[in-house]
Structures are given as C-alpha cells and as structure tokens.
Amino acid sequence: MKKRLLVGTLLVSLLAVIAVPASQAFNFGDIFKVGGISILIDKFSTPLNDFINQLTFKHGAGSEYATKVVPILSVGNHGYIGAAQVTGSQDLVDKTQAVIQIEGNFHGNDFRVKALVPIDSTNPINFSRVQGVGVSAIIDVKI
C-alpha cells in the first residue's frame, strides 16, 4: 500500500510539473502541495465518500448505485488536483481509478468548459474511459 501511495504521489507530482504552463515559474512548494493533497485524498477517500452519501441522502438526492472517491487529474489550461465521487454499478466503480478533467474555451473566452471523464488509470496519458460511470460530487481541497 505504501509503495502504491508513493508511486501515485510521484506520478501526481510529475503531472503537476508537466501541466504548469511555460510562463509560470517552477515551484517546489507547488509539487509538495500536490503530493500532500494526493496523500490526503487517498487517506480520506472512504470518509469523504461516506459523508457525501449521507449528505445526498439527507437532502433526498441519494443513490442506490455504488460510489467511490477518486483523484481528479486535470489537463488543459492549468494543472490541478482534487477529488471526485463517481457512481455506477459496483464492477464499473471498482474499475474507475481517477477522473480526468479536460478544460477548454468555447466561443472565444465566453464559456469555460470542464469535461469530467471517469478513467481506468491514474496515468493521464494511457487510459480508457469507464463507460457507465458518472461523477456525482466534486471535492475541493483548501490549500
């Protein structure tokens, strides 16, 4: 488990470096923040998932489908990290390892679009979309 966590943290840190636009200065503090956030997401994924499920059921918006909290990997204009709750059948949710967030502008800069796609890997370069899984919540981490 520790090896998997370390590899995930290193991957996310590498992604943060790659995703930083060339006009921004390289900052080791940002890498440590990203690495720390990925550790927090891994550590708190189950309590976060339970909290989201309780919150949605409390407000009449619960689901009978399986749910899980996974990291968000972002590509596009900026590099970010966060978490999302995915929902679907248990076998498809188990297959989902992350959500990739793809950003773009539509109609000039009038609309900012963020596509959230459940994927079967934490590698944003080599993945497949997990069909039949949706994103039911977004978790922001205060830094």
N, C-alpha and C positions, 0 to 999 in steps of 0.2 A: 504494500500500500504506500509506504514512504517513497519507494522508487518511482511508482506511478505519479505520485504527487509532485516529486522533484522534476520528473520529465515534463509534466503538464505545466509547471511553473516556468521552467526554462523555455518551453515552446511559446507560452503566452508572452514571456519577456522578449523573445526573439521577434514575435509578431509585432509587439509594440514598437520595436526599433524599426522594423521594415515599414510599418504603417505610418510612421511620422513623416510628414511632408519634408522635402528637402529644405524648405525655407525655415524650418524650425530647428533650433539648436538641439543637439543630442544631450540628454539629461539623465544621468544615472538615477536620480531621485524618482523620475517617472517609471523607470524599469522596476525599482523596488516597490513603488506603489502598485503597479500592475501585478507583480509577483505576490505581494501581500494580499491584494484583493482576490486573486485566484485561489490562494490558500483559504481565505475567509469563505469564499463561495463553496469550496469543497467541504470545509468543516461544517458549515451551516446549511447545506442544501436540504437535508431532511427536516430540520426545524422550520426552515423557510417554507418548504413545501406544505408541511402540516399547518402552518399559520395561514398561508394563502387559502388552503382548503377550508379551514374554519371561517375565515373572513368571507369567502364567497357563499358558503352555506348559510352563514348568519344573515346575509342580505338577499337570500333567495336566488342566488346565482350559482349554486354548486353544480357539480358534475358527477356523474356516476362512472366516468371514464378514469383510467389510471393517470396519474400525474407524477412529474419529477422536475426538480430544478437542475438546470444545466447552465454552463457558462455561455455568454454571448461573445462571439468573435466578430469584430467589425472590420469591414474593408470599405474603402471609398475615400471621402474627403479627409477623414481623421481616423486615428486608431483609438479604440475604446475597449473597455472590458466591462462586463456586467453579468447579469444572470437573467434567466427567463424560466418560467414554468411552462412545460409542454404537457399536452394532454392528448390521449388517444387510447387505442387498445393496448393492453399490457405488453404484448410482444413488440409492438412498434415503439412504445415509450422506452422499453428496455434497450432497444436498438439505438435510440437517439443519444448522442454523446455531447452535442452542443447545438447552438443556434447561431447561424452566421447572419450578420446584419450587413446588408448591402445598401449603400447610400448613393443617391444621385439627385440631380436637379431636373425638374420638368418645367418646360416653358420658360426657359431662361433661369432666373432665380425665384420665380413666383411661387413654386412649390418645392419643398424638400421632401423626398421620398425615402423611406427606410423599409426595405423588404426584409422580413424576418423569416428565415428558412431553417427548419429543423434538419440537422445533418447527422450522419452516422460516424463522424470522426471529430477529433479536436484539431485536425490538420486542415487549415483553410485552403490548401492547395489541392489536396487529394481527398475528396469526399463525395458522397452521394446524398441526394435529398431523401429524407424519410417521408414518403407519401402517406397520408392518413394521420399525420400528427400535426396539431396546431399549437400555437403559442397562446397561452391563456393569461399570462401575467409577465410583467417586466419588473425586475428588482434593480433599483439604483443603489449604489454603494457610495456613501459620503466619504470623501477624501479630503 
